[in-house]
Amino acid sequence: MKLPRPLSHSSITLYTECPQKYKFKYVDKIPEKPRHFFSFGSSVHLALEFFYGAKEPPAPSLLELLRHYKEIWISAGYKDAGQEAEYFQDGKDILTAFHKKHSDTYEVPFSVEYHFNLLVGSVPVTGKIDRVDKLPDGRLAILDYKTGKSIPSARIAEDAQLTMYQLACEQTLGAKVGRLTLYHLPTLKEHVTERHDAGLVENLSKKIVHTAASIEGERFPPLPEERKCMWCDYKPLCPVFKSQFPTAPLPAAAGPAGADAELAELVDRYGALLSDAEKLKAEAAALKGKILALLLEKGFIRVFGKRYELTRTSLEKWDFTDRKRVVDIIRRAGLYEKILAPSSPLVAQLMDDLKAPPDIRKELSALARKVEEVELTLKPLPEES
């Protein structure tokens, strides 16, 4: 068989962990359930793509960055609204701290979300690099953002993903790579190393060719392991576990023939509507940004169209950059029970409370900044009779 798609770091990793799972996902094209940690990571990555998308300094303001983050937030995969809200706040905290650290020294990268395609031997390989900078000596610096668990310090020296990115940049951009970075966003810690040596690149190239040969040879044995298999979506289909699921799974795809014709038509209509809705959402977000920019430029609060009126409202609020330190300050002051939770509105009330200890208010003020949130309210105008 031919490769179902070009290889990537993630697909090679998946095949290495479980060839059978690779087959379910890429050959049989059976989709997995959305996962909240993928949605969270993608949302933060998209926000940073916007941050570094400027054609020249200065950097986008914190308000612009957080507004864009809110607009592109991906909601898929969260177990409930509470979990989603918690992760949304975590992402907001990450972006706020990132902006504080990098906005003053902002430089436009060489490339953001650099998409590459290359051949290793005769094997097609593809991928996307979060950020590529150019060093003063003309060499390239590759950065890969991580939003998950902490990164062991030893990982950076032999990280296969960075090796692939080094290989890709040097082949497709024609410049040597001088620095590799895994940037752990929750801690703002940058794990940095020099370029990977030729041995790592050669070993990766051999693994790419070997993986492609195994897929083309249709070698898809399951490799069961309790930790990996516990949450696998393909467990009811897997030859190792399917006997534990007496009810046969639904077909992977319903064709348009026979009794499934009506269902197939509904699926197509549903997919088309969702696709149209996403396009309209993106178009509306772009229009909203343009309208807001014009309102601010002209100093208008309200504007009328022929069918709608739109009102701009601004709210100044405290935004806290280090929630853990806020909690510590509140606990030391014996006020945690009064606040109950270190949410920004409740802590802001404490800061505005003249009866609160002045030293506590001063400490909290050092961890906060006043930000302005702008909302646009749209309502239809009465129809003329």
KEKOL-320170 format. One record per atom (N, C-alpha, C): residue in one letter; x, y negated, z. Coordinates in pm, whole numbers, plus 50000, padded with zeros to 5 digits. Layout:
<rs>
aXYZ;...
</rs>
This chain:
<rs>
m500845011950000;m500005000050000;m500884987550000;k500324976149955;k501024963549960;k500794956950096;l501684947950130;l501464940250253;l500134932750243;p499284933250346;p498004926050338;p498184910850344;r499304906250395;r499584892050409;r501084890550434;p501654878750410;p503074876650445;p503294879250593;l504464884150627;l504784886350768;l505074873050838;s504824872850967;s505104861251050;s505664866451182;h506124857351265;h506624861851395;h505534869151473;s504324863751474;s503244869751553;s502824883251496;s502774884751364;s502344897551306;s503424908251324;i504694904351317;i505764913951343;i505724918451488;t505504908851579;t505394912351721;t504224921751746;l503104919051680;l501924927551696;l502204941651645;y502834942751528;y503144956151474;y504094963551566;t505074956551622;t506034962951712;t505344968151837;e504394960451890;e503694964452012;e502724975851987;c501994975351874;c501024985851842;c500684985451694;p501284994251613;p500974994551469;p499484996451440;q498795004151524;q497365006351502;q496574993451518;k496954985351614;k496264972551633;k496524963151515;y497754963451463;y498064955651343;y497124959751230;k496924972851214;k496034977751106;k494614972551125;f494094973451247;f492734968651271;f492604953851234;k493624945851272;k493514931451254;k493774926951112;y494844932051049;y495294926550921;y494934935150799;v494814948050819;v494454956750706;v492934958150699;d492334962150813;d490874963750816;d490154950350833;k490894940250872;k490354926650887;k489184925950986;i489334933051097;i488334932551204;i488734921451301;p487934911251315;p488334899851399;p488324903151547;e489224896751620;e489234897751766;e488324887051825;k487964888851951;k487194878552021;k488094866452045;p487514854452044;p488334842652075;p488814843152220;r489994838252242;r490604838152375;r490824823652418;h490494820852543;h490574806952589;h492004801652587;f492984810252614;f494364805152618;f494874801552479;f494354808352375;f494694804252238;f494044790752205;s492774789152246;s492074776552220;s492764764952292;f493184767452416;f493854757052494;f495174753152428;g495984763252394;g497264760452331;g497114752952200;s496134757052119;s495914750351991;s495474735952011;s494634733452111;s494154719852136;s495304710552174;v496184715252262;v497324706952304;v498284704952188;h498514715452108;h499394714251992;h498844703951892;l497544704251869;l496944694751775;l497084680451826;a496954678751957;a497114665352015;a498554660351997;l499534669252015;l500934665251997;l501264663051850;e500584670351762;e500754667751619;e500294653551587;f499204649251648;f498724635551631;f499734625651689;f500254628651807;f501204619551875;f502424616951788;y502924627451725;y504124625951643;y503804623951495;g502554621051465;g502154619151326;g502304605051275;a502714595751363;a502894581751320;a504034580751218;k503904571851123;k504934570051020;k506104561751070;e505904554251178;e506974546251237;e506594542951380;p507584539751466;p507264535751604;p506424523151602;p505674520251709;p505684527351837;p504794539851837;a504874547151947;a504034558951962;a502574554951980;p501644563751946;p500234561151980;p500094558752130;s499154550252168;s498944547452310;s498364559852378;l498454559952510;l497874571052587;l496374572052561;l495704560752553;l494264560752526;l493964567352392;e494754564052290;e494554569952156;e494824584852160;l495874588952230;l496224603152238;l495124611052307;l494634606152419;l493604613552493;l492264613252421;r491994602352348;r490764601952269;r490814612652159;h491964613552092;h492114623651986;h492004637752046;y492614639952160;y492564652852229;y491114656852256;k490324647252300;k488904650052328;k488154653552200;e488504646752089;e487794648951963;e488124662451901;i489364667251919;i489754679851851;i489714691851946;w489254689852069;w489224700552169;w488494712752114;i489074724652133;i488504737352084;i487874744452203;s486584747252193;s485824752652307;s485724767852308;a486194774452204;a485964788852191;a486734796852298;g486064807052352;g486744816952435;g486684814852585;y486184803552631;y486114801152775;y484924808552834;k485094813752955;k484034821953014;k482824813653056;d483064800953091;d481954792153129;d482414777653123;a481484768653146;a481784754353137;a482794750053243;g482764756553360;g483684753053466;g485124756053428;q485344767853371;q486704771353329;q487184762053218;e486284758953125;e486654750053015;e487034736153068;a486254731053163;a486534717853219;a487884717653291;e488194728553360;e489474729353431;e490644729053333;y490524736753225;y491604737053126;y491694723753052;f490544717653024;f490564704552957;f491344694453041;q491114694653172;q491824685353261;q493314688653264;d493644701753265;d495054705653263;d495734700153138;g495064701453024;g495634696252900;g495794681152905;k494824674452963;k494884659852976;k496074655753064;d496284663353171;d497424660453260;d498754662653187;i498834673453109;i500054676353033;i500354665052936;l499344660852863;l499534650452761;l499884636952825;t499274634152939;t499574621653009;t501034621453053;a501494632553112;a502884633253157;a503844633053038;f503474639952930;f504314640152810;f504444626052752;h503324618852746;h503334605252693;h504224596252778;k504114597552909;k504924589353000;k506404592152979;k506774604652954;k508174608452941;k508764604152807;h507954604552699;h508524603152565;h508114590652489;s507134583252537;s506634571952456;s507674560752442;d508464558452546;d509444547452540;d510614550652447;t510934563452432;t512054567552346;t511544573852216;y510344570052177;y509664576452063;y510434574551933;e510634585451862;e511204585151729;e510354594151639;v510214590251514;v509434598351420;v510224610851385;p509644622751401;p510364635151371;p510654636651221;f511574645451191;f511844649051052;f510604655750992;s509954664451071;s508734671151024;s507914675651145;v506594675251130;v505674680151234;v504814691151173;e504664702251248;e503914713751198;e504424717851058;y505724719951051;y506354723450922;y505974737650882;h505274738850771;h504814751850721;h505804757150620;f506344769050643;f507354774550553;f506904787850493;n507424790550375;n507284803350307;n508644806850248;l509104819050272;l510384823250217;l510384838350195;l511414843150128;l511594857450107;l512814862150186;v512634873050259;v513754879850324;v513914893050251;g514944893650167;g514974904550070;g513854902049971;s512934911349965;s511744909449880;s510484907749964;v510664905750096;v509514905150188;v509084890550208;p507834887250180;p507354873550204;p507164871050354;v507644859550398;v507554855750539;v507004841550547;t506124839250641;t505514826050656;t505484822050803;g505264809350828;g505184804650965;g505014789650972;k504864784551093;k504674770251115;k505474766051238;i506304755751221;i507184751151328;i506594738451388;d506484738051520;d505834726751586;d506504713451552;r507834713151561;r508504700451533;r509954702851489;v510384695051391;v511774695351347;v512304681051352;d513394679151427;d514054666151435;d515374666851359;k515894655251323;k517204654551260;k518194648751360;l519294656051384;l520324651551477;l521214640951411;p521944633151490;p522804622751433;p523824627851332;d524264640551347;d525254646051253;d524624652051128;g523284650651113;g522604655650994;g522034669551009;r522404676551116;r521844689851138;r520414688551193;l519714699751195;l518314699751238;l518164705051380;a517154699851449;a516804704651584;a515364709951577;i515174722351620;i513864728851614;i513264729351754;l512004725151767;l511294725651895;l510024733951881;d509824742951975;d508604751051980;d507944748752115;y506684743752113;y505964740852237;y505334753652293;k505344754752425;k504704765952494;k503804760352604;t502594765752613;t501644761252715;t501324772052818;g501964783752806;g501654794852895;g502504795253020;k502854807353061;k503624809353184;k505034803653169;s505704802553281;s507064797153281;s507984805853195;i509014799753142;i509914806453048;i511204810253120;p511574823153120;p512864826953180;p514014820053108;s514994815453182;s516094807853123;s516864816053019;a516954829353040;a517734837652949;a517054839652813;r515754837052806;r515014839852683;r515504831852564;i515864819352587;i516184810252478;i517364815152394;a518304822552457;a519524826552387;a519264836352274;e518184844252285;e517924854552184;e516484854452136;d515754843752156;d514344843152119;d514164845451969;a513424856051933;a513284859851792;a512514849551711;q511554842851774;q510774832651702;q511674821051660;l512544816651750;l513464805851715;l514484810351610;t514894822951617;t515804828151514;t515134827551377;m513854831351372;m513124830851245;m513004816351196;y512734807151287;y512604793151247;y513944787551196;q515034791751260;q516354787451213;q516604792651072;l516324805451050;l516484811550918;l515644804250815;a514394801250851;a513474794750757;a513934780650722;c514314772850822;c514734758950795;c515984758550708;e516924767150737;e518174766750661;e517974771350517;q517014780550496;q516744785150359;q515884775150282;t514904769450346;t513934761250272;t514254746350273;l515014741650375;l515324727450384;l516764724250346;g517584734650337;g518954732550291;g519844724950388;a519514725450517;a520354718850619;a520574728650733;k521724727750797;k522024736650909;k521274732451034;v520934742351114;v520274739851242;v521354738751349;g521264728451431;g522244726451536;g521714728851676;r520384728151693;r519824729351829;r518454736051823;l518194744551922;l516924751651934;l516344748852072;t515034746052078;t514414742552206;t513074749552222;l512884755852336;l511564760152381;l511114749852485;y510034742752455;y509574731852541;y508344736752619;h508544739152750;h507444743652834;h506644731552881;l505484729352819;l504734716952840;l504184715152981;p503674725753048;p503144723353183;p504174717953281;t505454721053261;t506494716053351;t507384705553285;l507144702653157;l507974693453079;l509444697753079;k509674710853091;k511054715953095;k511464720452955;e512604715352910;e513124718752778;e514264728752794;h514054740952740;h515094751252739;h515844749852607;v517094745952614;v517834742152493;v519044751152475;t519334754652350;t520534762052316;t521044757552180;e522294760952151;e522834758452019;e522224768451920;r522554767151792;r522024776151690;r522344790651726;h521454799751686;h521684813951708;h522754818951610;d523534828751657;d524654833251575;d524184842151460;a525084844851369;a524754852351248;a524254866351279;g524734872151390;g524294885551426;g522804886251455;l522284876351527;l520854876051556;l520034874351428;v520524865851338;v519814863651212;v519804876451129;e520934883351126;e521014895851049;e520094906551107;n520084907851240;n519214917751304;n517744914751277;l517364901851281;l515994898151251;l515644901551107;s516544898651015;s516284901650873;s516054916550853;k516864924750920;k516684939350910;k515334943550967;k514934937251079;k513644940751140;k512494936951048;i512594925550981;i511554921250887;i511394931450774;v512524935450716;v512484945050605;v511954958550653;h512384962950772;h511924975850825;h510434975650856;t509964964550915;t508534963350946;t507694963750819;a508124956550717;a507394956450589;a507334970450529;a508454977750534;a508494991350479;a507545000550554;s507474999050684;s506565007450764;s505105004550732;i504784991750714;i503394988250679;i503054993350540;e503944991250447;e503704996050310;e503615011250304;g504295017950398;g504215032550406;g503025037350487;e502175027950529;e500935030750604;e501215038550732;r502245034150803;r502565040450931;r501965031851041;f500825036451094;f500075028751194;f499745037151317;p500735042951383;p500435050951503;p500015041951619;p499065046351701;p498745038551821;p499855040351925;l500155029951998;l501155030452105;l500495026152235;p499745035252297;p498975031452416;p499865028152535;e499435017852606;e500085013652731;e499025006552812;e498895010452937;e497765005553019;e497644990353018;r498774983553037;r498724968953046;r498224962752916;k498714967952802;k498334962452673;k496904966252634;c496524978552666;c495244983852617;c494034979352700;m494294974852820;m493184971652911;m492224961552850;w492764951152783;w491914940352731;w491814940452579;c492214951552517;c492214952052371;c490794952952316;d490464944152222;d489124944252161;d488884956552075;y489954962852031;y489814974151938;y489724987652009;k489644987552141;k489634999952218;k488525009552174;p487295004852148;p486245014152105;p486525020551969;l487425014651889;l487735020051757;l489015028351756;c489825026951860;c491145033151864;c491025048251880;p491785055951804;p491715070651816;p492085075651955;v492815068052033;v493185072252168;v492015071052264;f491175060752245;f490145057652343;f488715059152294;k488495060852165;k487115059852115;k486195070652172;s486755081752219;s485915092152279;s485295087352410;q485855077052470;q485305071652594;q484115062452570;f483835059752441;f482735050752404;f481735058652321;p480695064852389;p479775073652318;p478965066652210;t478705053752226;t477925046552125;t478845042252013;a478505046151891;a479355042651777;a479355027451759;p480505021851733;p480575007351711;p479865003251584;l479464990751577;l478844985651456;l479834985951341;p479364987051219;p480284986351105;p481064973251107;a482284973851058;a483124961951058;a482524951050970;a481884955050861;a481294945350771;a480044951250708;a478994943350700;a477754947850637;a477724942750494;g477614951750399;g477604947850259;g476254942350217;p476164936250101;p474924930050057;p473914939649998;a474234952549996;a473334962049931;a472314967550029;g471204972849974;g470204980250051;g469604972350164;a469494979450281;a468804973550396;a469594962050458;d470884961050424;d471694950550483;d471674937650403;a470944937350292;a470974925650205;a470484913050278;e469404914350355;e468864902750426;e469864897750531;l470484907350606;l471454903750707;l472664896850643;a473124902250531;a474284896350463;a473984882050419;e472754879750369;e472384866350326;e472354856650444;l471804861350558;l471754852850676;l473154849650727;v474044859650724;v475424857350768;v476094846950680;d475894847950548;d476494838250456;d475944824150479;r474624823050500;r474034809950524;r474544804050655;y474634812850757;y475124808350888;y476564803450877;g477404811050808;g478794807150790;g478924794050714;a478104792450610;a478154780250530;a477734768050614;l476694769850697;l476234758850781;l477294754950885;l477944765050945;l478994762051041;l480154754850974;s480494759250854;s481574752850780;s481224738250749;d479984736150704;d479544722450675;d479544713950801;a479114720050912;a479064712651039;a480454708251083;e481444717151066;e482814713551104;e483344702151017;k483034702750887;k483474692050797;k482814678750835;l481514679350866;l480804667250905;l481324661751038;k481654670851129;k482184666651259;k483504659251241;a484364664851155;a485664658451129;a485474644851062;e484524644250966;e484254631650896;e483704621250993;a482794625651082;a482214616451181;a483294611251276;a484224620051317;a485294615851407;a486184605251341;a486464607351213;a487294597651141;a486574584151129;l485274584651099;l484494572251089;l484424565051224;k484254572951330;k484194567051463;k485474559551495;g486614565751463;g487884559151488;g488034546251409;k487594546551283;k487684534651198;k486774523551250;i485554527351290;i484604517551343;i485144511151471;l485684519651559;l486204514551686;l487354504851663;a488234508251570;a489364499451540;a488884485851490;l487854485951403;l487324473351351;l486614465351459;l485884472251547;l485194465251657;l486214458351748;l487284465551779;l488314459651866;l489024448151796;e489284449851668;e489964439351591;e489134426651585;k487824428251564;k486954416751548;k486384411851681;g486564419751786;g486054415751917;g484554417451932;f483934426051849;f482484428151857;f482144438451964;i481004436252028;i480464445752125;i479344453952061;r478574447651976;r477434454451912;r477424450851764;v477014460751684;v476924458451539;v475694465751487;f475054459851384;f473834465451330;f474054469851186;g473554481751153;g473434485951014;g471994484050971;k471614490150860;k470214489350816;k469334498850895;r469914509850941;r469094519951010;r469524522551154;y470724518151191;y471224521151325;y471894508751386;e471914508551517;e472724498751588;e473734506451672;l474904500351692;l475964507151766;l476524497451869;t476714502651992;t477194494452102;t478494500352157;r479474491652179;r480744495852238;r480754492452387;t481044502452469;t481144500252613;t482524504752659;s483104497452752;s484424500652805;s484324502852955;l485054512753003;l485074515953145;l486524517253189;e486924509053284;e488284510053338;e488264519653456;k489194529153458;k489184539253564;k490634542753598;w490774548953715;w492084553853757;w492334567453692;d493564569453644;d493944582353588;d495204587053660;f495134598753723;f496234603553807;f497134613153730;t498444610853743;t499414618453663;t499944630753735;d499774631753865;d500324643053941;d499314647254047;r498434656454010;r497354660254101;r497864667054228;k498954674754217;k499474681754334;k499954671854440;r500634661354396;r501084651354492;r499914643554551;v498884641254470;v497684634554521;v497064642754633;v496924655954610;v496354664654713;v497194664154839;d498524664454824;d499414664154940;d499234651455021;i499124640054953;i498944627255022;i497614627055097;i496564631955031;i495234632055094;i495214641055216;r495874652755206;r495904661955320;r496674655655437;r497804649255410;r498604643255517;r497804632255588;a496944625755513;a496144614955572;a494914620155645;g494704633455639;g493524639255703;g492224635755634;l492294632955504;l491114628455431;l490614638755331;y491234650455329;y490864660255227;y489404664655242;e488974666355367;e487584670755389;e486594660255341;k487004647555348;k486134636755301;k486024637055148;i487154639955084;i487174640154938;i486634653354885;l486964664354955;l486564677954920;l487294683354797;a487484675254699;a488214679554580;a488954667554524;p490214669554475;p490994658054428;p490614653654288;s489304651354266;s488884646754133;s489114631654125;s489424626954006;s489764612753991;s488694603354044;p487384605554015;p486374596054065;p486354595054217;l486484606554286;l486414606254432;l487664599854492;v488824602854436;v490054596654486;v490034581654456;a489504577954341;a489404563654307;a488534556354409;q487454562854454;q486604556854558;q487404554554685;l488274564354718;l489104562954837;l490054551154822;m490644549454703;m491584538554680;m490894524954688;d489634524454653;d488884511754657;d488254509154793;d488414519054885;d487834517755018;d488794509755106;l488414497755143;l489284489055222;l489554494655361;k488734504255405;k488944510155537;k489994521155534;a490364525655414;a491384536155402;a492744530555440;p493634538955496;p494964534155536;p495704527855418;p496254515655434;p496924508655324;p498094516555265;d498874523855352;d500024531155301;d499574542655211;i498414548855243;i497884559655159;i497444554155025;r496744542755030;r496294536554904;r497494532654818;k498564528154882;k499764524154808;k500414536354742;e500514547554815;e501104559754759;e500294564954642;l498984564854657;l498114569654549;l498214560554428;s498304547554451;s498414538054339;s499664540754256;a500744545354323;a501984548154252;a501854560154159;l500854568654185;l500644580554102;l499544578553999;a499074566453984;a497924564153896;a498164552253806;r497384551753702;r497394540053615;r495954537053575;k495684524353550;k494354520553504;k494284523253353;v493294530953311;v493084533553169;v491684529153132;e491534525453007;e490244520952958;e489644531552867;e488464536152899;e487754545552814;e486674537952738;v486664539752608;v485704532652524;v484724542652466;e483454540052481;e482404548452425;e481574540552326;l481134547352221;l480244541252123;l478874547752135;t477854539752153;t476474544652166;t475694540952041;l475164551051975;l474444548951849;l472974552251870;k472094543551823;k470664546751829;k469974541251705;p468954548251660;p468264543951537;p467464531351561;l467404523051459;l466564511051465;l465124514551431;p464164507251487;p462764509951454;p462534508351302;e461754517451248;e461434516351104;e460484504651080;e460744497750971;e459854486650937;e458514491850890;s457464485350937;s456114489950897;s455724484250762;
</rs>
